[in-house]
């Protein structure tokens, strides 16, 4: 078998998740979409579309998580 430089491709197939949000959080998400529209001029038709970028941003900026991710097996 040949040794290729390219390894297995990551599973990038989207995963559907259903989440129940508390009413106040849902209202805040709608309000955030409205503020974002005012700030950027880009209308957000479905405020639920903000959840993925918010989670990505949160995880990307969480220093504790980044450190734990670099050091697997350590608590």
C-alpha positions as CSV (number, residue, x, y, z in Angstrom):
1,X,0.0,0.0,0.0
2,X,1.3,3.5,-0.9
3,X,2.1,6.0,1.8
4,X,0.2,9.1,0.9
5,X,0.9,12.5,2.3
6,X,-2.8,13.2,2.7
7,X,-4.4,11.3,5.6
8,X,-8.1,10.6,6.2
9,X,-10.4,13.4,5.5
10,X,-12.3,14.8,8.5
11,X,-16.0,14.2,8.8
12,X,-17.4,17.6,7.8
13,X,-20.9,16.4,7.3
14,X,-23.3,18.8,9.2
15,X,-25.0,17.4,12.2
16,X,-28.5,18.4,13.0
17,X,-29.1,19.3,16.6
18,X,-32.3,20.3,18.3
19,X,-32.0,22.7,21.2
20,X,-34.6,24.1,23.6
21,X,-33.9,27.7,24.6
22,X,-35.2,29.4,27.6
23,X,-37.6,32.2,26.5
24,X,-35.4,35.0,27.8
25,X,-32.4,33.7,25.8
26,X,-34.6,33.4,22.7
27,X,-35.6,37.0,23.1
28,X,-32.0,38.0,23.5
29,X,-31.1,36.1,20.4
30,X,-33.8,38.0,18.4
31,X,-32.6,41.3,19.9
32,X,-29.0,40.5,19.1
33,X,-30.0,39.9,15.4
34,X,-31.7,43.3,15.4
35,X,-28.7,45.0,16.8
36,X,-26.4,43.2,14.3
37,X,-28.7,44.3,11.5
38,X,-28.4,47.9,12.6
39,X,-24.6,47.7,13.0
40,X,-23.8,45.8,9.8
41,X,-26.8,46.6,7.6
42,X,-27.2,42.9,7.0
43,X,-30.6,41.6,7.9
44,X,-30.7,38.3,9.8
45,X,-33.9,36.6,8.6
46,X,-33.6,33.7,11.1
47,X,-31.9,34.6,14.4
48,X,-31.3,30.9,15.0
49,X,-28.6,31.2,12.3
50,X,-26.6,33.1,14.8
51,X,-26.1,30.2,17.1
52,X,-23.4,28.4,15.1
53,X,-21.2,31.5,14.7
54,X,-21.7,32.4,18.3
55,X,-20.6,28.9,19.5
56,X,-17.7,28.9,17.1
57,X,-16.6,32.3,18.4
58,X,-17.0,31.3,22.0
59,X,-15.0,28.1,21.6
60,X,-12.3,29.9,19.6
61,X,-11.8,32.5,22.3
62,X,-12.0,30.3,25.3
63,X,-8.4,30.1,26.6
64,X,-9.1,27.4,29.1
65,X,-10.6,25.2,26.5
66,X,-7.6,25.9,24.1
67,X,-5.2,24.9,26.8
68,X,-7.1,21.8,27.7
69,X,-7.3,20.8,24.0
70,X,-3.5,21.2,23.6
71,X,-2.9,19.0,26.7
72,X,-5.2,15.9,26.3
73,X,-5.7,13.8,29.3
74,X,-5.0,16.6,31.8
75,X,-7.7,18.2,33.9
